[in-house]
Amino acid sequence: MGFIVKEFLINDEKILDFLVKKLGFNVREAKRAIDRGRVSVNDKRVTKKSARASGKLKCIVFEPNGYGLKPIFETAHFAIFDKPSGVAIHPKKLANTKSLLDDVRALWGNDANLVHRLDKETSGLVMASKNKFSESVLKKSFQDKEIQKKYLALINGHLNKEITIKKPIAVNKDENIKVKVMIHPEGKESITIIKPIKKIGNKTLVECIPLTGRQHQIRVHLYSIGHPIVGDPLYGVDNDFADRYLNKLITKEERIVKTGAERLMLHAYYLEFMFMNNKYVITSRSFEKELSEN
């Protein structure tokens, strides 16, 4: 379900205590809701945690109602999911949409969280923390590039040798479609290693190792060398098609004809990292299975 608005009548009561009593928040969660602007009384945002109030109180809350996804691996501190393409990582604010975060919170409570992101269209391994300690440690590991990520992609055309793409990526300010990024000399340094695995008809299955973590990095890098990812509705297509895709105006059949697949053929298949002095190597073979079945 994601984020919803709950309404209550409050009568000369301390707002913090009311949130704890009515919504089952602990004090820290109630304070966080106020700090994030999610609480209002009589349509005026609450800013003081010590305030008392009377009238109509509204609070934006997160209620899990996910896909029923289960982790493929877990410890007492974290879990790994193999996310299907089309599953969003986080809900859109105040939108009645499902997300992987719903499943994470349903399994382990409000202190559980996702520690990194995948595009909705990208399938594969996503890590979730079960508590605030592991969230802090694992997020820092991602930020410090101590966690190695590898992807598989099915690309158009034949790539015959390993290539390292070093092209800076910038936010696209010149196009109407702002979600697309672009190769630009004033962009941020971006490096991706691409290794061909095997040819499949007029396409190539490749391994992608991003050494930096820019938005849409693998997608725009492969497009920039003339090998867009099969099924990509943003890179390798005209802006009109991309705009209609973003506005949900493209049929599955039209997308297959235009891009070669009904989904983006990009999959996060490998995670390698240290946690509490233990080394973990997690892999997913679901993408290769999908290719063999099609």
C-alpha positions as CSV (number, residue, x, y, z in Angstrom):
1,M,0.0,0.0,0.0
2,G,2.8,2.4,0.8
3,F,2.1,5.8,2.2
4,I,-1.5,6.7,3.3
5,V,-3.1,9.6,5.2
6,K,-4.8,8.7,8.5
7,E,-7.2,11.2,10.2
8,F,-8.1,11.5,13.8
9,L,-9.8,14.0,16.2
10,I,-7.5,15.2,18.9
11,N,-8.8,17.1,22.0
12,D,-6.3,19.3,23.9
13,E,-3.7,16.6,24.0
14,K,0.1,16.4,23.5
15,I,0.6,15.5,19.8
16,L,3.6,13.2,20.5
17,D,1.7,11.2,23.1
18,F,-1.3,11.0,20.7
19,L,0.8,9.6,17.9
20,V,2.2,6.9,20.2
21,K,-1.2,6.0,21.5
22,K,-3.2,6.0,18.3
23,L,-0.7,4.8,15.7
24,G,1.5,2.5,17.8
25,F,4.6,4.6,17.2
26,N,7.4,4.5,19.6
27,V,8.6,8.0,20.7
28,R,11.4,8.0,18.2
29,E,9.1,7.2,15.3
30,A,6.6,9.8,16.4
31,K,9.4,12.5,16.5
32,R,10.6,11.4,13.1
33,A,7.1,11.7,11.6
34,I,6.9,15.3,12.9
35,D,10.4,16.1,11.7
36,R,9.6,14.8,8.2
37,G,6.5,17.0,7.9
38,R,4.0,14.1,8.0
39,V,1.8,15.4,10.8
40,S,-0.6,18.3,10.6
41,V,-3.5,19.7,12.8
42,N,-6.3,21.6,11.1
43,D,-4.2,21.4,7.8
44,K,-1.3,23.2,9.4
45,R,2.0,21.4,9.6
46,V,3.2,20.5,13.1
47,T,6.8,21.6,13.8
48,K,7.0,21.5,17.6
49,K,7.3,18.1,19.2
50,S,6.1,19.5,22.6
51,A,2.9,21.0,21.1
52,R,-0.6,20.3,22.3
53,A,-3.5,20.6,19.9
54,S,-7.3,20.2,19.3
55,G,-9.0,19.5,16.0
56,K,-8.4,17.3,13.0
57,L,-5.0,15.6,13.1
58,K,-3.6,14.1,9.9
59,C,-0.6,11.8,9.8
60,I,1.1,10.2,6.7
61,V,1.9,6.7,7.6
62,F,3.5,3.7,5.9
63,E,1.4,0.5,5.9
64,P,3.1,-2.5,4.3
65,N,1.1,-4.4,1.7
66,G,3.7,-5.8,-0.6
67,Y,4.1,-8.5,-3.2
68,G,4.7,-11.3,-0.8
69,L,8.4,-11.6,-1.8
70,K,10.7,-13.6,0.4
71,P,14.5,-13.3,0.7
72,I,16.8,-15.8,-1.0
73,F,19.3,-15.4,1.8
74,E,19.3,-13.9,5.3
75,T,21.1,-13.5,8.5
76,A,20.1,-12.0,11.8
77,H,21.1,-8.6,10.5
78,F,20.3,-8.5,6.7
79,A,18.6,-10.2,3.9
80,I,19.0,-10.5,0.1
81,F,16.0,-10.4,-2.3
82,D,16.0,-11.5,-6.0
83,K,13.7,-8.7,-7.2
84,P,11.7,-9.3,-10.4
85,S,11.6,-6.6,-13.1
86,G,8.7,-4.2,-12.6
87,V,8.9,-4.2,-8.8
88,A,9.6,-0.8,-7.3
89,I,12.1,-0.4,-4.5
90,H,10.2,2.4,-2.7
91,P,6.6,3.5,-2.8
92,K,5.8,6.9,-4.3
93,K,4.7,9.3,-1.7
94,L,1.0,9.2,-1.0
95,A,0.5,6.8,-4.0
96,N,-1.3,3.5,-3.4
97,T,1.4,1.4,-4.9
98,K,3.3,-1.7,-3.8
99,S,7.0,-1.8,-3.4
100,L,9.8,-4.1,-2.1
101,L,10.0,-1.9,1.0
102,D,6.4,-3.1,1.9
103,D,7.6,-6.7,2.0
104,V,10.7,-5.7,4.0
105,R,8.7,-3.8,6.6
106,A,6.0,-6.5,6.8
107,L,8.7,-9.1,7.5
108,W,10.9,-7.3,10.0
109,G,9.1,-4.1,11.2
110,N,9.7,-0.4,10.7
111,D,13.4,-0.5,11.6
112,A,14.1,-2.6,8.6
113,N,15.1,-0.8,5.4
114,L,16.6,-1.2,1.9
115,V,20.3,-0.2,1.8
116,H,20.7,0.5,-1.9
117,R,18.6,0.9,-5.0
118,L,17.8,-0.8,-8.3
119,D,15.7,0.7,-11.0
120,K,12.2,-0.6,-11.1
121,E,12.9,-2.2,-14.5
122,T,16.1,-3.8,-13.4
123,S,15.8,-7.3,-11.8
124,G,18.1,-8.9,-9.4
125,L,19.8,-8.8,-6.0
126,V,18.7,-6.2,-3.5
127,M,20.0,-6.0,0.1
128,A,17.8,-5.1,3.1
129,S,18.9,-4.4,6.6
130,K,16.8,-5.7,9.5
131,N,17.9,-3.1,12.1
132,K,19.4,0.3,12.4
133,F,22.9,-1.1,13.2
134,S,23.1,-3.1,10.0
135,E,21.5,-0.3,8.0
136,S,24.3,2.1,9.0
137,V,27.1,-0.3,8.4
138,L,25.9,-1.6,5.1
139,K,24.9,1.8,3.7
140,K,28.4,3.1,4.5
141,S,29.9,0.0,2.8
142,F,28.0,0.9,-0.4
143,Q,29.0,4.6,-0.1
144,D,32.6,3.6,0.3
145,K,32.4,1.2,-2.7
146,E,33.4,-1.7,-0.5
147,I,30.6,-3.9,-2.0
148,Q,31.2,-5.3,-5.4
149,K,28.2,-5.4,-7.7
150,K,28.0,-7.2,-11.1
151,Y,25.2,-7.2,-13.6
152,L,24.2,-9.3,-16.6
153,A,22.7,-7.5,-19.7
154,L,21.4,-8.7,-23.0
155,I,22.5,-6.1,-25.6
156,N,21.8,-5.5,-29.2
157,G,24.6,-6.5,-31.6
158,H,27.8,-8.4,-31.1
159,L,30.5,-7.3,-28.7
160,N,33.6,-9.4,-29.3
161,K,36.0,-8.2,-26.6
162,E,36.1,-6.7,-23.1
163,I,35.8,-3.0,-23.0
164,T,36.1,-0.4,-20.3
165,I,33.8,2.6,-20.8
166,K,35.0,5.8,-19.3
167,K,32.5,8.5,-20.2
168,P,31.2,11.2,-17.8
169,I,27.5,11.3,-17.0
170,A,25.4,14.4,-16.4
171,V,21.8,15.2,-15.6
172,N,20.0,15.8,-18.9
173,K,18.9,19.5,-18.8
174,D,18.4,19.9,-22.6
175,E,15.6,17.3,-23.1
176,N,12.0,17.3,-22.0
177,I,12.6,13.9,-20.5
178,K,14.5,14.8,-17.4
179,V,14.8,11.2,-16.1
180,K,17.2,10.4,-18.8
181,V,20.9,11.1,-18.2
182,M,23.5,11.9,-20.8
183,I,27.1,11.6,-21.7
184,H,28.6,15.0,-21.3
185,P,32.2,16.3,-20.8
186,E,31.1,18.3,-17.7
187,G,29.4,15.3,-16.1
188,K,30.7,13.1,-13.3
189,E,33.4,10.5,-13.8
190,S,31.7,7.2,-14.7
191,I,33.4,3.9,-15.4
192,T,31.9,0.5,-16.5
193,I,33.7,-2.7,-17.4
194,I,31.8,-4.7,-20.0
195,K,32.8,-8.4,-20.6
196,P,31.1,-10.4,-23.4
197,I,29.8,-13.9,-22.3
198,K,28.1,-15.4,-25.3
199,K,26.3,-14.5,-28.5
200,I,22.6,-15.1,-28.7
201,G,21.4,-14.7,-32.2
202,N,22.1,-11.0,-33.2
203,K,22.5,-10.1,-29.5
204,T,25.2,-10.6,-26.8
205,L,25.0,-11.5,-23.2
206,V,27.5,-9.4,-21.3
207,E,28.7,-8.9,-17.7
208,C,28.7,-5.3,-16.5
209,I,30.9,-4.2,-13.6
210,P,30.2,-0.5,-12.6
211,L,33.2,1.0,-10.8
212,T,31.1,4.1,-10.1
213,G,27.4,4.4,-9.2
214,R,25.7,7.0,-11.5
215,Q,22.0,6.9,-12.3
216,H,21.3,4.7,-15.4
217,Q,25.1,4.3,-15.7
218,I,25.1,0.8,-17.4
219,R,22.2,1.7,-19.6
220,V,23.6,5.0,-21.0
221,H,27.1,3.6,-21.3
222,L,26.0,0.7,-23.4
223,Y,23.8,2.9,-25.5
224,S,26.8,5.3,-26.1
225,I,28.9,2.5,-27.7
226,G,26.0,1.5,-30.0
227,H,24.8,-1.5,-28.0
228,P,21.7,-0.5,-26.1
229,I,20.2,-3.0,-23.7
230,V,17.4,-5.1,-25.2
231,G,14.0,-3.8,-23.9
232,D,15.3,-0.4,-22.8
233,P,12.4,2.1,-23.3
234,L,14.5,5.2,-22.6
235,Y,17.9,4.7,-24.3
236,G,18.1,3.7,-27.9
237,V,14.6,5.0,-28.7
238,D,13.3,8.4,-29.8
239,N,12.0,10.9,-27.3
240,D,8.4,10.5,-28.3
241,F,8.5,6.8,-27.5
242,A,10.3,7.4,-24.2
243,D,7.8,10.1,-23.2
244,R,4.8,7.8,-24.0
245,Y,6.4,5.0,-22.1
246,L,6.9,7.2,-19.0
247,N,3.2,8.2,-19.3
248,K,2.2,4.6,-19.5
249,L,0.9,4.9,-23.0
250,I,2.9,2.1,-24.6
251,T,1.4,-1.4,-25.0
252,K,3.4,-4.5,-24.3
253,E,3.2,-5.5,-28.0
254,E,4.5,-2.0,-29.1
255,R,7.3,-2.1,-26.7
256,I,8.4,-5.6,-27.9
257,V,8.4,-4.4,-31.5
258,K,10.4,-1.2,-30.7
259,T,12.9,-2.5,-28.1
260,G,13.0,-6.3,-28.5
261,A,11.5,-7.3,-25.2
262,E,8.7,-6.4,-22.8
263,R,11.2,-5.7,-20.0
264,L,14.6,-4.1,-19.6
265,M,17.0,-7.0,-19.9
266,L,19.4,-6.0,-17.1
267,H,19.9,-8.1,-14.0
268,A,21.9,-7.5,-10.8
269,Y,23.3,-11.0,-10.4
270,Y,26.3,-10.7,-8.0
271,L,27.1,-9.1,-4.6
272,E,30.4,-9.5,-2.7
273,F,31.0,-7.9,0.6
274,M,32.3,-8.1,4.2
275,F,30.0,-7.8,7.2
276,M,31.1,-8.3,10.8
277,N,34.3,-10.0,9.6
278,N,32.5,-12.5,7.4
279,K,32.8,-12.5,3.7
280,Y,29.6,-13.0,1.6
281,V,29.2,-13.8,-2.1
282,I,25.6,-13.9,-3.2
283,T,24.7,-14.8,-6.8
284,S,21.4,-15.0,-8.8
285,R,20.8,-17.3,-11.8
286,S,17.2,-16.3,-12.4
287,F,18.1,-14.1,-15.4
288,E,20.0,-16.9,-17.2
289,K,17.1,-19.2,-16.6
290,E,14.7,-16.6,-18.1
291,L,16.9,-16.3,-21.2
292,S,17.0,-20.1,-21.6
293,E,13.2,-20.3,-21.4
294,N,12.7,-17.6,-24.1
